Amino acid sequence: MNSVSSIALSGLNAAQNSLNASAHNVANLATDGFKRQESVQTAQAGGGVSTTVREASTAGNALEQDVVTQLQAKHAYIANLAVFKTQDKMAGALLDAQA
């Protein structure tokens, strides 16, 4: 089993990869024949997630999907950051209790 930190870090990385792919898609909306990028997340056995970015199977844009992906990535990033903060508080409380 991975530590809480490594699980949260994998979530942060996954959110960043999703945001990067979505931003890339928005930046290339007007490019002829452009194929969108999609971020695919896969659960890891010990906890956390791995992410790969692949090219979409069809050409064209999907602005509404990219905007939703950006919002999801933002919320995933905030949630995983909260895990880091909570773990830090718990570690601090544990160390204070042992002193």
Wavefront OBJ file of the C-alpha trace (Angstrom):
o trace
v 0.000 0.000 0.000
v 1.305 3.444 -0.920
v 1.557 6.239 1.637
v -1.140 8.875 1.817
v 1.335 11.404 0.410
v 2.127 9.347 -2.671
v -1.550 8.654 -3.314
v -2.399 12.355 -3.069
v 0.598 13.231 -5.242
v -0.591 10.837 -7.931
v -3.981 12.569 -7.793
v -2.324 15.976 -8.160
v -0.328 14.723 -11.152
v -3.456 13.230 -12.726
v -5.313 16.520 -12.317
v -2.401 18.417 -13.863
v -2.243 16.030 -16.832
v -5.989 16.414 -17.425
v -5.695 20.185 -17.251
v -2.720 20.192 -19.646
v -4.541 18.039 -22.209
v -7.666 20.172 -21.978
v -5.704 23.426 -22.318
v -3.910 21.972 -25.334
v -7.277 21.182 -26.914
v -8.630 24.681 -26.310
v -5.460 26.275 -27.696
v -5.821 24.276 -30.917
v -9.569 24.731 -31.526
v -9.028 26.453 -34.878
v -6.358 24.063 -36.185
v -7.577 22.090 -39.202
v -7.505 18.313 -38.718
v -6.528 18.640 -35.065
v -7.211 15.594 -32.938
v -7.981 16.261 -29.310
v -5.985 14.841 -26.445
v -7.652 12.778 -23.752
v -6.291 12.024 -20.307
v -6.930 8.424 -19.232
v -6.605 7.577 -15.542
v -6.015 4.068 -14.241
v -6.193 3.003 -10.595
v -2.939 1.632 -9.170
v -3.004 -1.564 -7.127
v -1.493 -0.031 -3.959
v -3.562 3.132 -4.168
v -3.383 6.221 -6.285
v -3.776 6.686 -9.994
v -1.596 6.655 -13.101
v -2.366 8.846 -16.078
v -1.671 8.607 -19.777
v -2.528 11.123 -22.462
v -3.738 9.768 -25.786
v -5.003 11.213 -29.026
v -8.747 11.077 -29.563
v -9.979 8.746 -32.268
v -11.797 11.463 -34.237
v -10.774 14.929 -35.377
v -12.619 18.012 -34.200
v -13.163 19.977 -31.048
v -15.392 19.541 -28.029
v -15.090 22.826 -26.167
v -17.847 22.051 -23.687
v -16.145 18.786 -22.703
v -12.810 20.567 -22.293
v -14.328 23.204 -20.012
v -15.910 20.496 -17.851
v -12.575 18.631 -17.765
v -10.840 21.800 -16.578
v -13.365 22.232 -13.761
v -13.011 18.580 -12.751
v -9.222 18.885 -12.732
v -9.441 22.011 -10.572
v -11.651 20.261 -8.006
v -9.502 17.107 -8.017
v -6.409 19.251 -7.434
v -8.055 21.080 -4.515
v -9.245 17.797 -2.971
v -5.809 16.173 -3.173
v -4.179 19.294 -1.756
v -6.598 19.071 1.184
v -5.336 15.527 1.792
v -1.777 16.862 2.095
v -2.890 19.573 4.535
v -4.865 17.096 6.653
v -1.973 14.646 6.767
v 0.347 17.463 7.868
v -2.053 18.434 10.674
v -2.374 14.805 11.786
v 1.392 14.317 11.820
v 1.782 17.518 13.832
v -0.831 16.410 16.352
v 0.826 13.009 16.662
v 4.238 14.571 17.259
v 2.772 17.013 19.822
v 1.110 14.133 21.681
v 4.400 12.211 21.890
v 6.412 15.180 23.230
l 1 2 3 4 5 6 7 8 9 10 11 12 13 14 15 16 17 18 19 20 21 22 23 24 25 26 27 28 29 30 31 32 33 34 35 36 37 38 39 40 41 42 43 44 45 46 47 48 49 50 51 52 53 54 55 56 57 58 59 60 61 62 63 64 65 66 67 68 69 70 71 72 73 74 75 76 77 78 79 80 81 82 83 84 85 86 87 88 89 90 91 92 93 94 95 96 97 98 99
